[in-house]
Amino acid sequence: MLTSAQVDFFQRTGFLKLPEFFEPATGRELTEMAWMELAKYGVLKDSRDTWPSGPAIRGPQLKTVRSFATPLDVLTGEKLRSCVAELTEHPLTRIDDNTLLLSFPADDADSKPWNVPASGWHQDFNIREGIGSPFIIVFFILSNVEHRGGGTAFLSGFHRLEDGQTQHHASQIYKSLRSKSDFFNRLFDMKSESPNWEIGAKTSICDVEVELLEMTGDAGDIYIVDSLLFHTITPNHSPGPRFMAKAYYKKIA
């Protein structure tokens, strides 16, 4: 199903975007189901005053909405398994741990410039399956996500760096990267009040090109991502919530 060029691109960058992978109507259906769950906790689709602000669902009750995503099974069928299998030398199996990614517009969007956060960068490891267990993450765009709309920011190519192949705490990776390049000094500068970098900024370390990118796209698009890529959530400065979801595929021992 995938071309050799797509496989080579994934191996080099650590991600692959596949537009129009599933029907946009399916994304809309799942989004409406999420709103129905949110309504149980007083968060109403047509009443912005009830929306929380910020990059995450907060509170012990609302957090349960993150895992409502059993219906995502409709998105993780044989077509996706085949694509994932073509991108890795190891056989993979899906972990039953789907997650809804929902971020509401920030309250300070009108007064504060949008910026790629200096904090929150991390790699995904699934503790239940063993720290550092190699796996693939698939991000599903359920409703259109534009630039500055809360999409995940990530560093393509990061998995090929020495730091990107470790199992260290994020703080150790921060320290190591900042010692190697001014690119990372600026990106991770928590004291800076101006935007650290523009999306698309690049640097090279030991012949590995690293690029700062943002997950944007239309309902129905997916991103297949190496779990070792450094990534973080970004502020949502769009008029509405960002609805995405993710599923994991782990290496079969």
Salt bridges, closest charged atoms under 4 A:
GLU32 OE2 - LYS45 NZ 2.56
GLU37 OE2 - LYS40 NZ 3.19
ASP73 OD1 - ARG94 NH2 3.01
GLU78 OE1 - ARG81 NH2 3.13
ASP124 OD1 - HIS122 NE2 3.19
ASP124 OD1 - HIS231 NE2 3.23
ASP124 OD2 - LYS246 NZ 3.31
GLU129 OE1 - LYS250 NZ 2.85
ASP163 OD2 - LYS180 NZ 2.59
GLU214 OE1 - HIS147 ND1 2.66
ASP221 OD2 - LYS17 NZ 3.98
